[in-house]
């Protein structure tokens, strides 16, 4: 993967995916606050602060976030934005 064009494409793809995930996570964390009381409490009891989005996320989205964390050597936390 030494081709500069390939590296640029991958860097752009990863940066765009990170930006998209950050936006979606912030939206999901805000949405948790609008849920019915029982659903909101269940999610808040299950996930630590800033991670409540996991209670609303699809398995595919969660896997994508986890893959991005691995690709960035754990530098990403995807907290409430």
ABEGO torsion letter per residue (X at the ends): XABAAAAAAAAAAAAAAAAAAAAAAAAAAAAAAABBAAAAAAAAAABBBGAAAAAABBAAAAAAAAAAAAAAGGABAGBBX
